[in-house]
Amino acid sequence: MEKFGKSQSVKRTEDVRFLTGEGRYVDDIAPRDALHGFFFRAPAAHGVITELDVSDAAEAEGVHLVLTCADLEAAGVNISMAGAVLENRDGTRAAKPLRPMLAKGKVRYVGEPVALIVAETLDQARDAAELIMFEADDLPAKVDVMAGGETLHDEAPDNRAFDWGLGDEAATDAAFETAARTVSLQIDDNRVIVNPMEPRGCYAEWDGTRMHVANNGQGVWIHKDNLVKAFGLEAENVRVTNPDVGGGFGMKAMAHPEYFSVAQAARALGRPVRWMAERTESMLSDNGGRDLTSLAEFAFDANNKITAYRVHTRCNLGAYNSQFGQPIQTKLFSRVLMGVYDVQTTYLRVEGFYTNTVQTDAYRGAGRPEAIYVLERLMDRAARELGIDPMELRRINFIKPDQFPYISATDETYDVGEFDRLLTRAAREADNKGFAVRKAADAKRGLLRGQGICYYIESILGDPSEGAKVVFEQDGTVTIYVGTQSNGQGHETVYAQFLSDQTGIPASQINVVQGDSDLIAQGGGTGGSRSVTTQNTATLATVAKLTEVFSAFLAEEHGVAASAVNFDDERFRVEGTNATPTMLEVAEMAREKGRDDLLTHHERATLPGRSFPNGCHIAEVVVDAATGVVTTETYTVVDDFGNLINPMLAEGQVHGGIVQGIGQAVQERVVYDEDGQLLTASFMDYSLPRAADVPNFAFHSEPVPSTANIMGMKGCGEAGTVGALAAISNAVQDALWEHGVRQADMPFTPHRVWELLNGAKHAAE
């Protein structure tokens, strides 16, 4: 690793243990004597609870405890789940109804936790749940944000949680009044189930004073704060840990009600308690993603320049406010509202509604995929209606390189960008000139080929500050403590690689420690593509400090001025001597001198601004008109992630993100019936993409180093999904357009595509 310099595609070291079954996931490491928890969940989507008798369950064999909401309240637990709340357009506060940890008075979605049964074995807990007497007076279920329905919460009598706006509405309306042309499109963004490889789970311990909760999250600090508030404990008496985590994608970043009930059970019993969700249980109760409908409109001048952009979105929050649900389709959506286009007159209005479905919250990209999907679908529709090549329309409206730093209409400062350069390379790599030939060849075989373009931009989000602590251990190894949390991205490799690059310490001798609030007092966790940028910035600050301290120590040892000691990422060099010690050798010298104060270094750093990853996705799909089957034939990506630390890991993140985008676009769809029952609650009914469903990806890097951090890098974790939704959807729309289909919305399942084609055929007859 050290021999060849920086920005190397180093293989992931953690994969050895993952692929050999040696991972330490939460269900692997739960205490052997832990009791098992099982949740009794609401069988109906909406109803007033008239009976909840758990007495028989409490007396069942092996059962130690049955918890209800009343029990939580009796124990003094603050049962209100956290949820961010917006300010409405009129200045009033958005709705903030109580979201209890266990159902109180009403049930509002199928799968809502009602009671926790704790027993010696999981089978005993599951059997006892069958003995719970539960009755509810059914109320009509509301599952469609566009339709009326029974009120879920008194605080939102029309089920509207908020009515939020951003921008200059009057100026935007005026621009549309004087526009040479306008284009509009209604765009649906279907709900998805996150489905990480590892379902949610946790275990909790209580020693009479301190609480320990281990869960498979995306950072321990949010969860610790929530536990402190819920139980009224001192912060030093709450410890949260995250072991290995098998995927999070945003859904595991926030609090879920099960963690609090399991913690209270451990507290009440003085015994460890464990819980792991089953797959269908996860599908019913995990926060979902997306689920919004937008009306998007462009105003153009006579030269095809966009003069104004207007969006009105209606989003489904589910039954309650989740922790970040209200800001996702509002503030986070707005961060990239106008994408890469030079338009200053915009207005975004978003209405959020409660429905009898599970909550929605962050899902890979968290608002930015939704915003870019709307924008880039409208760009392709505008190109068709204006009779201009979709690439040329984008070029006309791109922010030009000499306009940076560029302040967007929503007050985001884009630091750098060369969008035309990336688009041009993407067109070349995708063999855009040969598309017509490929399309004609497919037509001869009765197949429909379409090409879709998406030029995306996203902003890294989350806490701009992070810390890093480096400790030189007695055995000659080095430990770096980090404030982020790997969910499978390869953090152990990239953090060790980066520290090795900066210090010359062999990566094999560097241990990465994460996910323990006792060992790492403060951290921002993982989410919003922030991890490597913020964490390595903190590492740089820590390396700078330890280099300074070690240099002073060497200067003192050799009797020279501190300025006579230099470090070149591998060795110190002391002028006037032959001394060229490594970092590890200096640490050992300090230890021998009794200078243990030199062996631990901790610094925090704050990014001066966000970076904005961007790039061009070009997809080609083939549609079988006879069956409606959509096949993604080729997929080309040219990304600007700035300077890459580990190109292979970055490409892997892009691959994973694209697959999630293709999954939503072609296969995934959450379906509730009119009574609020989830019809897609197993993999028999909910389809995830497999290897055979996606092509090989052509990934290319065109870096424009960011000025928002010292490394010149940009986040990459969510970029694939941000670009994939519109690229695939525009490609399918392109394939169907000449056959009369004018409105094509995800997901493009065979039945839906077949119906679109046949509906257009019959309409033309």
C-alpha positions in Angstrom: 0.0 0.0 0.0 2.8 2.5 0.9 4.9 1.6 -2.0 2.7 3.0 -4.8 1.5 6.2 -3.2 -2.0 7.6 -2.7 -5.4 7.0 -4.3 -4.9 3.2 -4.7 -7.6 0.6 -5.2 -6.7 -1.3 -2.1 -8.9 -4.4 -1.5 -11.2 -4.4 1.6 -9.5 -6.0 4.5 -12.8 -6.6 6.4 -14.1 -8.8 3.7 -12.0 -11.7 4.9 -14.0 -12.1 8.1 -17.3 -11.2 6.4 -16.9 -13.9 3.7 -15.7 -16.5 6.1 -18.6 -16.1 8.6 -16.5 -14.3 11.2 -18.5 -11.0 11.2 -19.7 -9.8 14.6 -23.3 -8.7 14.0 -25.7 -7.8 16.7 -27.4 -11.2 16.8 -24.0 -12.9 16.9 -22.7 -11.1 20.0 -25.9 -10.8 22.2 -25.2 -12.2 25.7 -25.7 -16.0 25.8 -28.1 -15.6 28.8 -30.2 -12.9 27.1 -34.0 -13.3 27.1 -35.8 -13.1 23.8 -38.2 -10.4 22.8 -41.0 -10.7 20.3 -43.4 -7.9 19.4 -47.2 -8.2 19.1 -48.1 -5.9 16.2 -51.3 -4.3 15.1 -53.2 -6.5 12.7 -55.3 -3.7 11.4 -54.3 -0.4 9.9 -56.6 1.9 11.8 -58.7 1.4 14.9 -59.5 2.4 18.4 -58.1 -0.1 20.9 -61.0 -1.4 23.0 -59.3 -4.4 24.6 -55.6 -5.2 25.3 -55.4 -8.1 27.8 -52.0 -9.5 28.2 -52.6 -11.5 31.4 -52.7 -14.9 29.8 -49.5 -14.1 27.8 -47.8 -13.0 31.0 -48.5 -16.3 32.7 -47.4 -18.4 29.7 -44.5 -20.8 30.0 -41.1 -19.2 29.9 -42.5 -15.6 29.9 -40.8 -13.1 32.1 -42.5 -9.9 31.1 -45.1 -8.4 28.8 -44.8 -4.6 28.2 -47.5 -2.3 26.9 -47.5 1.4 26.5 -49.2 1.7 29.9 -46.3 -0.2 31.5 -43.8 2.2 29.8 -45.6 5.2 31.2 -45.9 3.6 34.7 -42.1 3.2 34.7 -41.6 6.9 33.9 -40.5 6.4 30.4 -41.1 9.3 28.1 -43.0 7.4 25.4 -42.8 10.2 22.7 -40.6 9.3 19.8 -38.4 12.1 18.3 -39.5 13.7 15.1 -38.3 16.9 13.4 -41.0 19.5 12.7 -41.1 22.2 10.0 -42.5 25.7 9.8 -45.4 26.0 7.4 -45.6 28.6 4.6 -47.8 30.7 6.8 -45.4 30.7 9.7 -47.3 28.2 11.9 -45.7 25.0 13.2 -46.3 21.8 11.3 -48.2 19.0 13.1 -46.5 17.1 15.8 -48.8 14.4 17.1 -47.6 11.9 19.7 -45.8 8.9 18.2 -45.8 6.4 21.1 -43.2 3.7 21.5 -46.0 1.2 21.8 -49.5 1.9 20.5 -51.6 4.0 22.8 -55.4 4.2 22.4 -55.3 3.7 18.6 -53.4 1.7 16.1 -52.5 3.5 12.9 -50.7 1.1 10.6 -50.4 -2.7 10.2 -47.3 -3.7 12.1 -47.3 -1.0 14.6 -45.8 -2.4 17.8 -48.4 -2.9 20.5 -46.7 -5.1 23.1 -43.4 -6.7 23.8 -43.2 -10.3 25.1 -40.0 -11.3 26.8 -39.4 -15.0 27.3 -36.6 -17.6 27.8 -36.8 -18.6 24.2 -38.1 -16.9 21.0 -40.6 -19.7 20.4 -42.0 -19.2 23.9 -42.4 -15.5 23.3 -44.0 -16.0 19.9 -46.4 -18.6 21.4 -47.3 -16.2 24.2 -48.2 -13.5 21.7 -51.0 -15.7 20.5 -52.6 -15.5 23.9 -52.9 -11.7 23.9 -56.6 -10.6 23.7 -56.6 -7.6 21.4 -59.7 -5.9 20.0 -60.1 -2.6 18.1 -63.0 -0.8 16.6 -62.0 -0.5 13.0 -61.8 2.9 11.3 -61.5 3.5 7.6 -57.9 3.4 6.4 -56.3 6.2 4.4 -53.5 4.9 2.1 -53.6 7.5 -0.7 -52.3 11.0 -0.1 -54.4 12.3 -3.0 -57.6 11.0 -1.5 -59.6 12.0 1.5 -60.0 9.7 4.5 -60.5 9.3 8.2 -58.5 11.6 10.4 -55.5 9.9 12.0 -54.5 12.6 14.4 -56.5 15.4 16.0 -53.5 17.8 15.4 -54.0 17.3 11.6 -57.7 17.3 11.0 -57.3 17.0 7.2 -54.3 14.6 7.6 -52.1 17.3 6.3 -49.0 17.5 8.5 -47.4 20.5 6.8 -47.6 22.9 3.9 -44.0 24.1 3.3 -42.6 26.4 0.7 -39.2 27.8 -0.4 -38.4 30.4 -3.0 -40.0 33.5 -4.6 -43.5 32.4 -5.5 -44.6 35.7 -7.0 -41.5 36.1 -9.2 -41.8 32.5 -10.3 -45.5 32.9 -11.2 -44.6 36.1 -13.1 -41.9 34.3 -15.1 -44.4 31.7 -16.2 -46.9 34.4 -17.3 -44.3 35.9 -19.7 -42.6 32.6 -20.8 -42.2 31.8 -24.5 -43.0 28.2 -23.7 -43.9 26.2 -20.7 -43.6 22.4 -20.1 -45.2 20.5 -17.2 -45.2 16.9 -16.1 -46.8 14.9 -13.2 -44.2 12.6 -11.7 -44.8 9.7 -9.3 -41.9 8.4 -7.1 -43.0 5.0 -5.8 -42.6 3.8 -2.3 -39.9 1.2 -1.6 -39.0 -1.1 1.3 -35.3 -0.6 2.2 -34.6 -4.3 2.9 -31.0 -4.3 4.0 -29.3 -7.7 4.1 -29.4 -7.6 7.9 -32.7 -6.7 9.4 -32.9 -4.4 12.4 -32.1 -5.8 15.8 -30.7 -5.0 19.2 -29.9 -6.2 22.7 -30.0 -4.3 25.9 -28.3 -4.7 29.3 -28.9 -3.0 32.7 -26.6 -3.3 35.7 -28.7 -1.3 38.1 -27.1 2.0 37.1 -25.9 1.9 33.5 -27.8 1.0 30.4 -26.1 -0.5 27.4 -28.0 -0.9 24.1 -26.3 -2.5 21.1 -28.0 -2.1 17.8 -27.2 -2.3 14.1 -27.4 1.4 13.4 -25.5 4.1 11.5 -24.0 5.8 14.5 -24.3 5.6 18.3 -24.8 9.2 19.3 -28.3 9.9 18.0 -29.5 6.7 19.7 -27.7 7.6 22.9 -29.3 11.1 23.0 -32.7 9.5 22.4 -32.2 7.0 25.2 -31.1 9.6 27.7 -34.2 11.7 27.0 -36.6 8.7 27.1 -35.3 7.3 30.4 -34.2 10.5 32.1 -30.8 9.0 32.7 -27.5 10.9 33.0 -25.5 10.7 29.8 -22.6 8.9 31.4 -25.0 6.1 32.4 -26.0 5.3 28.8 -23.7 3.4 26.5 -24.7 2.6 22.9 -22.6 0.3 20.6 -22.9 -0.6 16.9 -21.1 -3.8 15.9 -20.8 -4.9 12.3 -23.8 -3.8 10.3 -25.2 -5.5 7.3 -26.5 -2.4 5.4 -28.4 0.7 6.6 -29.1 2.9 3.6 -30.5 5.7 5.8 -33.2 3.6 7.4 -31.0 2.5 10.3 -29.8 6.1 11.1 -32.8 7.1 13.2 -34.6 5.8 16.3 -37.2 3.0 16.0 -39.6 2.2 18.8 -38.4 -1.4 19.4 -35.1 -0.3 20.9 -36.7 1.6 23.8 -39.1 -1.2 24.7 -36.2 -3.8 24.7 -34.1 -1.4 26.9 -37.0 -1.0 29.4 -37.5 -4.7 29.5 -33.8 -5.2 30.4 -34.1 -2.5 33.0 -37.2 -4.0 34.5 -35.9 -7.5 34.6 -32.2 -6.9 35.4 -31.5 -9.4 32.6 -30.2 -8.9 29.1 -32.9 -8.9 26.4 -32.4 -9.4 22.7 -34.6 -8.8 19.6 -34.0 -9.4 15.9 -36.7 -8.7 13.3 -37.9 -11.3 10.9 -38.0 -10.3 7.2 -41.8 -9.8 7.0 -41.7 -8.0 10.3 -39.1 -5.6 8.8 -41.2 -5.1 5.7 -44.1 -4.1 7.9 -42.3 -1.9 10.4 -39.1 -0.5 8.9 -39.3 3.1 7.7 -40.0 3.2 4.0 -38.5 5.4 1.3 -39.7 7.8 -1.4 -43.6 7.9 -1.9 -44.3 11.2 -3.4 -46.1 12.8 -6.3 -44.9 16.0 -7.9 -46.2 18.4 -10.5 -43.1 20.0 -12.1 -43.1 22.9 -14.5 -40.5 24.8 -16.6 -40.7 28.2 -18.2 -38.5 28.8 -21.2 -37.5 31.8 -23.2 -37.3 31.8 -27.0 -33.7 30.4 -26.9 -34.6 27.3 -24.9 -33.1 28.8 -21.7 -35.0 27.9 -18.5 -36.3 31.1 -16.9 -38.2 29.5 -14.0 -38.9 26.2 -12.3 -41.9 25.4 -10.2 -42.6 22.2 -8.2 -45.6 21.2 -6.1 -45.0 17.9 -4.2 -47.4 15.8 -2.1 -45.5 13.3 0.1 -46.6 10.4 2.2 -45.2 10.6 5.8 -46.9 7.4 6.9 -48.8 7.2 10.2 -46.5 9.4 12.2 -43.6 11.8 11.9 -40.4 9.7 11.8 -37.3 11.3 13.2 -36.3 13.0 9.9 -39.4 12.4 7.8 -40.6 16.0 7.5 -37.3 17.5 6.3 -36.6 14.7 3.7 -38.9 15.9 0.9 -38.6 19.6 1.9 -35.2 20.9 3.1 -33.1 18.0 1.7 -35.1 18.0 -1.6 -34.4 21.7 -1.9 -30.6 21.4 -1.6 -30.4 20.3 -5.2 -33.7 21.6 -6.5 -32.3 23.2 -9.6 -29.6 20.6 -10.1 -26.8 21.7 -12.4 -28.8 24.4 -14.3 -28.4 28.1 -14.1 -31.8 29.2 -13.0 -32.5 31.6 -10.1 -36.3 31.9 -10.2 -37.8 28.9 -8.5 -40.5 27.9 -6.1 -40.9 24.6 -4.2 -44.1 23.8 -2.4 -44.4 20.6 -0.4 -47.4 19.2 1.4 -46.9 16.2 3.7 -49.8 13.9 4.7 -50.4 11.2 7.2 -51.7 7.8 6.0 -52.3 4.4 7.6 -49.0 3.1 6.4 -45.6 2.7 8.0 -43.5 5.9 8.3 -41.2 7.1 5.5 -37.8 8.6 6.1 -34.3 8.7 4.6 -33.4 6.1 2.0 -30.2 6.2 0.0 -29.9 9.8 -1.0 -32.6 11.2 1.3 -34.4 13.8 -0.8 -31.7 14.4 -3.4 -32.7 11.3 -5.6 -36.3 12.5 -5.4 -35.4 16.1 -6.4 -33.1 15.0 -9.3 -35.6 12.4 -10.5 -38.3 15.1 -10.8 -35.9 17.6 -12.5 -34.3 15.2 -15.0 -37.6 13.6 -16.0 -38.9 17.1 -16.7 -35.7 17.9 -18.7 -36.3 15.0 -21.0 -40.0 15.8 -21.5 -39.0 19.4 -22.2 -36.5 18.3 -24.9 -39.2 16.3 -26.6 -41.8 19.1 -26.5 -39.2 21.7 -27.6 -37.9 19.4 -30.4 -34.3 19.7 -29.2 -31.7 17.0 -28.4 -31.8 16.3 -24.6 -28.1 16.6 -24.3 -28.1 20.0 -26.1 -30.9 21.3 -23.9 -28.8 20.4 -20.8 -25.8 22.1 -22.3 -27.7 25.3 -23.0 -28.8 25.5 -19.3 -25.7 24.2 -17.5 -23.9 26.4 -14.9 -20.7 27.3 -16.7 -17.2 26.7 -15.1 -16.5 30.4 -14.9 -19.6 30.9 -12.7 -18.2 29.1 -9.7 -18.5 29.4 -6.8 -22.1 29.5 -7.7 -24.9 30.3 -5.3 -28.0 28.4 -6.2 -31.6 29.6 -6.1 -32.0 27.7 -2.8 -28.8 29.4 -1.3 -26.4 26.4 -1.7 -22.9 27.3 -2.7 -21.6 25.0 -5.4 -17.8 25.2 -5.2 -16.7 23.8 -8.6 -18.1 22.0 -11.6 -17.4 21.2 -15.2 -20.7 19.6 -16.3 -20.3 19.9 -20.0 -17.0 18.0 -19.9 -18.5 15.1 -18.0 -21.6 15.0 -20.3 -19.3 15.0 -23.4 -17.2 12.1 -22.1 -20.3 10.1 -21.0 -21.8 10.5 -24.5 -18.5 9.2 -26.0 -18.1 6.3 -23.5 -21.7 5.3 -24.2 -21.2 5.4 -28.0 -24.1 7.8 -28.3 -23.4 8.1 -32.0 -24.1 4.4 -32.5 -27.5 4.5 -30.6 -29.6 4.9 -33.8 -28.0 1.8 -35.4 -28.6 -0.3 -32.2 -32.2 0.9 -32.1 -32.8 0.0 -35.7 -31.3 -3.5 -35.2 -33.6 -4.1 -32.2 -36.6 -2.9 -34.1 -36.0 -5.6 -36.7 -36.3 -8.1 -33.9 -39.5 -6.6 -32.6 -37.8 -5.0 -29.6 -38.0 -1.4 -28.5 -34.7 0.3 -27.5 -34.6 3.5 -25.5 -31.8 5.8 -24.2 -32.1 7.8 -21.0 -29.8 10.5 -19.7 -29.6 12.0 -16.2 -27.1 14.6 -15.1 -27.3 14.7 -11.3 -25.7 16.7 -8.5 -26.0 16.0 -4.8 -24.7 17.6 -1.7 -23.0 15.8 1.2 -25.1 16.2 4.3 -24.9 15.7 8.0 -22.6 17.1 10.7 -19.7 18.9 9.0 -17.5 18.3 12.1 -15.8 15.0 13.0 -13.0 13.9 15.3 -10.2 11.3 15.1 -8.1 9.9 17.9 -4.8 8.0 17.2 -3.3 5.9 19.9 0.1 4.2 19.7 -0.4 0.9 21.5 2.0 -1.1 23.7 2.3 -3.9 21.2 3.4 -1.7 18.4 0.1 -1.3 16.7 -1.9 1.9 16.2 -5.6 2.4 16.9 -7.6 5.1 15.2 -11.0 5.9 16.8 -13.5 7.3 14.3 -16.9 9.0 14.7 -18.6 7.4 11.7 -20.1 3.9 11.4 -19.5 1.4 8.6 -22.6 -0.3 7.2 -20.6 -2.3 4.7 -18.9 0.5 2.8 -15.3 -0.6 3.6 -14.5 2.1 6.3 -11.9 -0.1 8.0 -9.9 -0.3 4.8 -10.2 3.3 3.7 -9.4 4.8 7.1 -6.4 2.6 7.7 -5.3 3.2 4.1 -5.6 7.0 4.6 -3.8 7.0 7.9 -1.1 4.8 6.4 -0.7 7.2 3.5 -0.2 10.2 5.8 2.1 8.6 8.3 3.9 5.6 6.7 2.5 3.3 9.4 1.8 0.0 7.7 -1.9 -0.4 7.3 -1.7 -4.0 8.6 -0.7 -2.5 12.0 -3.6 0.0 12.1 -6.8 -1.0 13.9 -10.0 1.0 13.3 -12.4 1.4 16.2 -15.9 2.7 15.7 -19.4 2.5 17.2 -19.0 2.8 20.9 -20.2 5.8 22.8 -17.9 5.0 25.8 -14.8 5.0 23.6 -15.8 7.8 21.2 -17.6 10.6 23.0 -18.8 12.5 19.9 -19.4 11.6 16.3 -21.6 12.4 13.4 -22.3 8.8 12.3 -22.8 7.7 8.8 -25.2 9.2 6.3 -25.5 11.7 3.6 -22.2 10.6 1.9 -20.3 12.4 4.7 -18.1 9.6 6.1 -14.8 9.6 4.3 -14.7 13.3 3.6 -15.4 14.4 7.2 -13.5 11.5 8.9 -10.3 11.9 6.8 -10.4 15.6 7.3 -10.3 14.9 11.0 -7.5 12.4 10.5 -5.4 15.0 8.7 -5.8 17.3 11.6 -4.8 14.6 14.1 -1.8 13.6 11.9 -0.7 17.3 11.7 -0.9 17.5 15.5 1.1 14.3 16.2 3.6 15.2 13.6 4.1 18.6 15.3 4.5 16.9 18.7 6.8 14.2 17.5 8.9 16.7 15.7 9.3 18.7 18.9 10.2 15.6 20.8 12.9 14.6 18.2 14.3 18.2 18.2 14.6 18.0 22.0 16.3 14.6 21.8 18.8 15.7 19.2 19.3 19.2 20.6 18.2 21.0 17.4 15.5 23.5 16.6 12.1 22.2 15.9 12.4 23.7 12.4 15.3 21.3 11.7 12.9 18.3 11.9 10.9 17.4 8.8 8.4 14.6 8.0 7.7 13.3 4.5 4.7 10.9 5.1 7.2 8.0 5.7 10.0 9.2 8.0 11.2 12.1 10.1 14.5 13.6 9.0 16.6 15.5 11.5 19.0 18.0 9.9 22.6 17.5 10.7 22.1 13.9 11.7 21.6 10.5 10.1 18.4 10.1 12.1 15.4 9.0 9.9 13.0 7.4 12.3 9.5 6.3 11.4 6.3 7.3 13.2 6.3 3.9 15.0 10.0 4.3 16.0 9.4 7.7 17.4 6.5 6.4 19.4 8.7 3.6 20.8 11.4 6.2 21.7 8.8 8.3 23.5 7.5 5.2 25.4 11.1 4.3 26.5 11.5 7.9 27.8 8.3 7.6 29.8 6.6 10.1 27.6 3.2 8.4 27.4 1.7 11.8 27.0 2.9 11.7 23.4 1.2 8.4 22.5 -2.4 9.6 22.2 -3.6 12.4 19.9 -7.1 13.6 19.3 -8.3 16.5 17.1 -11.6 17.6 15.6 -12.1 19.3 12.3 -15.0 21.1 10.6 -15.5 21.3 6.8 -15.7 24.9 5.6 -18.5 23.9 3.2 -20.3 21.1 1.5 -19.0 19.3 -1.5 -21.2 18.5 -4.5 -20.6 15.2 -6.2 -22.1 15.2 -9.8 -22.0 13.2 -12.9 -23.8 11.9 -16.0 -25.6 8.6 -16.2 -26.6 7.2 -19.6 -28.7 4.0 -19.7 -30.0 2.0 -22.6 -32.9 -0.4 -22.1 -34.6 -2.8 -24.4 -38.4 -3.4 -24.0 -40.1 -6.6 -25.3 -43.4 -5.2 -26.5 -45.0 -8.7 -26.4 -44.3 -9.3 -22.7 -43.5 -5.8 -21.3 -40.2 -7.0 -19.9 -37.6 -4.2 -19.5 -33.9 -5.2 -19.8 -31.1 -2.7 -18.9 -28.7 -3.4 -21.7 -25.9 -0.9 -21.0 -25.2 1.6 -18.3 -22.5 4.3 -18.5 -21.4 6.6 -15.7 -19.0 9.4 -15.6 -18.7 10.9 -12.1 -16.9 13.8 -10.6 -16.1 12.8 -7.0 -13.1 15.0 -6.8 -9.9 13.3 -5.7 -10.5 9.6 -4.9 -9.0 8.0 -1.9 -9.7 4.4 -3.0 -11.1 4.3 -6.5 -12.2 0.7 -6.2 -14.3 1.4 -3.2 -15.8 4.4 -4.8 -16.8 2.4 -7.9 -18.3 -0.3 -5.6 -20.5 2.4 -4.0 -21.6 3.6 -7.4 -22.4 0.0 -8.5 -24.5 -0.6 -5.3 -26.3 2.7 -5.7 -27.2 2.1 -9.3 -28.6 -1.4 -8.5 -30.8 0.2 -5.9 -32.0 2.8 -8.4 -32.6 0.1 -11.1 -34.5 -1.9 -8.5 -36.9 0.9 -7.7 -37.3 1.9 -11.4 -38.0 -1.6 -12.8 -39.0 -4.0 -10.0 -39.8 -2.6 -6.5 -43.2 -1.4 -5.5 -44.9 -1.3 -2.2 -48.6 -2.0 -2.4 -51.2 -1.5 0.3 -54.8 -2.6 -0.2 -57.7 -0.3 0.6 -57.8 -1.5 4.2 -54.1 -0.7 4.7 -52.9 -4.3 4.6 -49.4 -4.6 3.1 -49.7 -6.9 0.0 -45.9 -6.9 -0.6 -44.7 -8.3 2.7 -42.4 -11.0 1.5 -40.0 -11.7 -1.3 -42.7 -13.7 -3.0 -44.5 -10.4 -3.6 -41.7 -7.8 -3.4 -39.0 -8.1 -6.0 -35.4 -7.0 -5.4 -32.8 -6.9 -8.2 -30.4 -9.8 -8.6 -27.2 -10.1 -10.6 -29.0 -11.2 -13.7 -31.2 -8.1 -13.6 -28.4 -5.6 -14.1 -25.7 -5.1 -16.7 -22.0 -4.6 -16.2 -21.4 -0.9 -15.4 -19.0 1.3 -17.3 -17.6 3.6 -14.6 -15.3 6.5 -15.3 -13.9 9.3 -13.1 -13.5 12.9 -14.3 -12.4 14.6 -11.1 -12.8 18.3 -10.5 -11.2 18.7 -7.0 -13.5 20.2 -4.5 -12.4 23.4 -2.7 -14.7 22.7 0.2 -12.1 20.4 1.9 -8.4 20.1 2.0 -8.4 16.8 0.2 -10.4 18.0 -2.8 -12.7 15.0 -2.5 -16.5 14.7 -2.7 -18.8 12.0 -1.3 -19.9 9.1 -3.4 -22.1 6.8 -1.3 -25.4 7.9 -2.7 -24.5 9.1 -6.1 -25.4 6.0 -8.0 -29.0 6.0 -6.8 -29.3 9.8 -7.3 -28.6 9.4 -11.0 -30.1 6.0 -11.7 -33.8 6.7 -11.2 -34.1 9.2 -14.0 -31.6 7.5 -16.3 -33.6 4.3 -16.4 -37.0 6.0 -16.4 -36.0 8.3 -19.3 -34.7 5.3 -21.2 -38.0 3.4 -20.8 -40.0 6.5 -21.7 -37.8 6.9 -24.8 -38.5 3.3 -25.9 -42.2 3.7 -25.4 -42.7 7.2 -26.8 -43.0 6.4 -30.5 -45.6 3.8 -29.6 -47.9 6.5 -28.2 -47.0 6.2 -24.5 -46.8 9.7 -23.1 -46.9 9.1 -19.3 -44.6 6.3 -18.0 -44.0 6.1 -14.2 -41.9 3.7 -12.1 -41.8 0.8 -11.5 -41.6 -0.5 -15.0 -42.7 -4.0 -14.2 -43.7 -6.3 -17.2 -47.4 -6.0 -16.4 -47.4 -2.2 -16.1 -45.3 -1.8 -19.3 -47.5 -4.2 -21.2 -50.6 -2.3 -20.1 -49.0 1.0 -21.1 -48.3 -0.3 -24.6 -51.6 -1.9 -25.1 -53.5 1.1 -23.7 -51.7 3.4 -26.2 -52.4 0.9 -29.0 -56.1 0.8 -28.3 -56.3 4.6 -27.9 -54.8 5.0 -31.4 -57.2 2.5 -33.0 
